[in-house]
Amino acid sequence: MSPVDGPLPFLSACHAELTRLRRDLHAHPELGFQEQRTARIVADRLRAWGVDEVHCGIGGTGVVGVIHGRLAPPAAADPPAPEAEPRPLAVGLRADMDALPMHEDTDSPWRSTRPGVMHACGHDGHTAMLLGAARYLAASRAFAGRVHCIFQPAEEGLGGARAMLDAGLFERFPTDWVFGMHNWPQLPAGRIGLAPGAMMAAADRITIHITGTGGHGAHPDLLVDPVLVAGHVITAVQTLVARDVDPAQQAVVSLCAMQAGDLGAMSVMPRRVSLVGTARSFRADVQQLLESRLGPLVQSVALAFGAQAELLYERVYPATINTPAVAFHAAEVAAELVGESAVVRNLPPSMGAEDFSFMLQAVPGAYLRLGVGDHGGAQLHSPRFDFNDAVLPLGAALYARLAERALDRPRAPML
């Protein structure tokens, strides 16, 4: 199939190859900042398919492939002064490469060969789709300017996007718009969803240490019980969202793990209890409210029982907020590929988090959801999850068309 027929016919003809590639990546998963094999495969494929520049080791194991278009940029309504030499417009396409530290519970022939590591979030599919897009774009070059194919390490809680930015990603590869996407089992296969604002929440980590005196459980009058205090703290923390956050806003605070004492010592009251959890929000003012109120609340509850409490509040990922104009562009491209009826333009935001948010803080852009359907009944991060290979051509074509259509625009600030 010739690239002149467009990305979807071209990539549909590559479907079997993309499937083999995706399944190979699935069988050989690598954790964040350890994606040596994956990065090597990505770089080798980019070079083999004629990508103009391939840069490795960005932010650890990140890879960037640069593709130059063959078309002259359209004239802007207000052309630059003669002495100015504006660079070509550039669009970034980002895919994450890392797997999760969990054991796979499937019997597929391409199941993980590495115990305790698996692609349970579909990043193997994202990588294969962006490679497919790069192959098409390098063959067609039917755009003006440059496309930067960004293969990012360590999305799963380690901030690989921030590491690439700290390594000078957008200084080395100046980019006007950036696009990312994620497979989404909650959408039927072939549907595409996004929103013109919030897509995912900010993810903050909460660590609470409660200190009492410890002692014999038969003599509670002689000690300060940190387990009892922890129970009251868990309950009190839920009042933050219920009574401090504007009811019109969205937030959640969850304490998800508690460590205290020894299960083999039924009568020994521990001296210290630790709680770990997360706070999620979409707006900066709500995030600030949660952080500022949580410390005094926890400390005052502990003080009421004669204990002490220490809070560590860490901002891990900011909220993933689409640029409205770029999201509108992405929705139009999606409708061109799959039809308006298969595009959800106001997808409800998720309380999950994404480190693509760091890129959106640096450059205007949009994050999309690609429906993969109820493929095997397993959700993301399930030990039985496997990417739906049927959507590989569509996802690759979506990446490619987002860039092509964006670079059809006049040479002007893409805001």
N, C-alpha and C positions, 0 to 999 in steps of 0.2 A: 504494500500500500504506500502511495506517495504522500509526503507531508503536505502537498498542495491540496489534498482532499480535506485537510483540517485535522485537529488533534484527536478527536474521538475515533474516526475511522482508522487513522494511523496507529493509535495505541491499542485499539481493539485487535488489530492484526498482530500486535506484540503481546497479547494477553497471556499466552502460554509461557512465554519467556519471563514476563513479569511475575507470573505465579511461581515458576521455579525459583526465581530470585528471592521472592518473599518467603517461600518455605525454607530455603537454605538459611536465610537470616533468622527465621523462627527456630530452626534446629540448633543454631549456634548463638544464643543470646549472650549479651555482655552488659554488665552493670555500668552505671554512670562513671564517666572518665576512664573506663577500661575498654572502650569500644575500638580496640586496635584492629581486629579482624574486620569488623563492620566498616570502619573508616577506610581500610585498605581496599575492600571490595568497592566501596563508593568511588574512591579516587581512580581505581583501575577502570571502572565502567565509564566514568566521565571522560577519561582520556581516550578510551577505545571508541567512544561515540562522538569524538570531535569537539568536545568542549574546549574553548579557547585557552582558559587558564584554570588550573587546579591547584588550590592552596590548602595545605594540610597543617595540622597541629595548632589550630586556632582555638584558644580557650581550652587546651588539653588535646582532645581528639577530634575537634571540629574540623569540618571540610567545607570549603566554599568553591563552587565552580562558577566561572564567569563566561557568559555567552554573549557575543556581540551580534546585534541585529544587522541586517543588510540593507534596510530601508533608510532613506533620509528622513530626518524628523520633520513633521509638518511645521510650517511657519507659524509662529505665535502671533496673536493679535497685536502685540506690542513687542517687536523684535528687539533684542538687546543692542546696546550701543556698539558701534563698530569696533571699539577697542576691547570690548568684553569678549571672552572666549568661554561661554558656558559649556559645562560638561554635558554629555548626553544624559537624558533621563535614565534612571535605573530603577528596577523593581526587584525586591527580594522575595524569594519563596523559601519558606523554612519547613524542615521536617526534623523531628526528633528521632534519635537512634537507640536509646538505651532501653534495657529490660528491667524487670523487677526482681528483688531477692525473694523468690517464692518457688515452690515446687510445682511443676506442671502435673495435672491429673487428667491427661487425655491419653488415648491410644492411637493418635494419628501417626502415620509413618514419618512425619516431619516434626514430631514432638521434640522438646528440648533434650539435647544430649548432655546438658550440664546440670547436674543435680542442684536444686536450690536456686536456680536462675531460670526465668521464663519471660517471654514476650506476652504478658497478660494484659497489655494496654494497647496493642496494635501498632507500636512504633515500627515494627518490621514492615507493616503495610504502608505506613507513612513514608519510610525510606524508599521502598520500592516504587511508590507512586511518584515521588519527586525525581527519582532516577528516570522513570519513564518520561516525565515531563521534560527533563533535560535532554533526553535522547531526541524527542520530537523537536524541541526548540533549536537544538544544534543542527538538525537536519533541515528545518524550514527557514529559520532566521527571518521570518516574516514580521519583523517589528523594527522599530527604530530605538537606538540606545542599547542598554545592557540589561541582562537578567542575571541576578546573583542567586544561585542555588545554594542555600545554607543548610548544611547537615549538622544539626546541633547535638552535642552530647548531654547526658546527665539532666534530663528534664525532671525525673522522678525525685523531687525533693532536694536536689543538690545544686540547683541554680546554674545549669550549664549555659543558659542564655546570658545570664549576667557575666559568666566567665568569658564568653565570646565578646561581649561588649567591652569588658575590662581589657581584653586583648586588642581592642581597637577595631572591632568588626566594621562599624559604619564609618570610621575614619579611613580605613584601608579600602573599603568598598562602599563609597557614598551611595545612599539608597533613598529614593523619594517616597516610595510606598513599600510596605512589607506585608506579606500574607502568610498565615499559618492555617492549618486545619487539623481536625481530629475526627477519627471515626466515632460513630455514635450509635450504639445499639438501640436507643430509644426512638430513633427515626427509622422508618422502613428503608430498605436498601434502595438506593437511587434517589432518595430525597436529600435536599441540602437545606440547612438551617443556619440562620445568623440573626443578629440584631444590630441596630444602629448605635448601641451604647454598650451597657454591661453585658458581658458574656460569661465571665467567671469571677468568683469572689477573691478578695485578698485572703491569704492564708497566714495566720499568725500562730505561733507556738506558745503555749502557756505551760510553765513549770512552777509548781507550788511546793515548797518544803515547809512542813508543819512540825514544830519541835515541842514536845512535852517533857515529862520526866521519866516515863517508863516505870516498870515495876511489876508487882504481882497482880494478876487479874482478879484475885480474890479480895484485894484490898484497894478498891478504886478511890477510897477516901484519902489514901496516902500518896496519890500520884496525880499527874495531869495527863489525861488520856488523849493522845493525838489522833487516834482512830475515830473517837467520837467527834472531835473537832473537824476532822476531814469530812465526816458525814454532813455536818452543818454547813461547811464550806461548799460542798457539792450542791446542796439545796439552795444556799444563798446566792450562788453565782447565777442561777437561773433567773433571778429577779432582774439582772442587768438588762436582758433583752425585753422582759415583760414590763418593766417599770422605768427604765432609763432611756431606752431607744424609742424614738418617734415611731408610733405604730404604723405610719405610712412607709417606713424604711424597712429594709431586710437585714437581719443579722442572726447569727447563731453562736452560742458558746457551748462547747461540749468538753467535759472532762472524761477522757477515754481510758485512762489507765491509773491504777493506784498500786503502790508498792509499800508494804508495811509488814513488819514482823516475820515470823517463820511459821508455816503451816504445821510443822512438827512440834511446836511449843504452844500448846493450847492455853496455858496460863501466864504466858510472858507477854506483858504489854510493852510494845516497842516504844522507844524514845522519839522516833522520827517517822513521819509518813511523807511520801512524795506523790504528787498528783501530776499527770501530764494530760494536756488537752489542746484544743484549738479554738480560735475565734475567727469567724468569717464575716465579712461585710463587703459592701460594694462602694460605699462613699468614704472619702477620707475623713470627714467629720465624725462619722459613725465609728470608724476604726479608732480615731483618737479618743472618742468618748469611752469605748470599751477599755482601752489601755489605761486611761486616767482613772476610771472608776474601779477597775478590778483590784488594784493594789490596796487601796484603803478598805475596800469591802472585805477582802481576805484577812487583812491584818486586824481589823476590828472584830471580826468573828472569833479569831484565835484569841485575841486579848480578853474577850468576854469569858473565856474558859480558863484563863491563866496560861495560855500557850503563846508561842510566837510563830509567826508565819513570814515567809520570804517568797516574793514573786519574781520570776524572770519572764518577761514578755518580749518575745522575739518576732519581728516582722520578717516573714520568710519570703512570700511572694505578694506583690501588689495585685490589685484587681485587674482583670483583663477587660479593658474598655476599648471597643471599636471606635474608630474615627467615623462619624456619621457619613461623610461624603464618600469615603473609601468603602464602607459597608454597602452603600447604595450601589456603587460600581460593582461590587462583588455579587450582589443579589441580581443585578441585570445580567451579568455573565452567567450565573447559575441558571437563570431562566432561559437564556439562549441555549444552554446545553440540555436541560431536562424539562423545560416547559414551566410556565408560571405556576401551574397547579402543584408542581413538585418542589416548590421553594417556600420555605417558612421564613418570612422576612422579619418577624418579631418573635423569635424563639425565646422562651423564658430563660433567664440566666440560671446557671448552675452554681451551687455553693462549693463546688470543687474549685481547684486552683490550677494555674498554668504559668510556667515561667516565660512563655511568650509575652506575658505582660511587661517584662522588662524591655523587650524590643518595641512594644507599642508606646512605652514612655519615651523612647528615643526617636521614633519615626512614626508618622501616620500610617495606619494600616487596618487590617481586619482579620479576624479569626472566624473560621467557619466550621460547621459540623457536617460531616458526610455520613449519611445514614448507611448502616450496614445491616440493619434489621435484627430480629431475634434469631441470630445465627447460632443454633445449638443451645439456646436458652441461657447462655452465660453472659454476665455483664462484665464490664471492664474491671480489672484487678481480680477476677475470679480465676482459680486454678484450672478451670475448664474453658477459659476464653480462647478463641482462635479467630484471627482476622478473616473476614468474608472476602475471599479472592475474587468474587464476581464483580466487586466494585473497583478493582484496580484500574481498569482503563478509564473509568469515569473520574476517579480521583486524580489520576495523572493528567487527564484532559482539562480538568478544572484548574489545577495548578497552572498549566500552560496557557490556558485561555485568559486567566486573570492577568498574566503578564502581557500577553499579546494585546489585549484590549486596553490595558492601562497605557501601554507604549504607543497606542494610536493617538494619544492626546497631544495637544500642542506643547511646544517646549516652553513651559511656564511652570511656576510652583504648583505642585500637585497637592493642593490643600482644599 
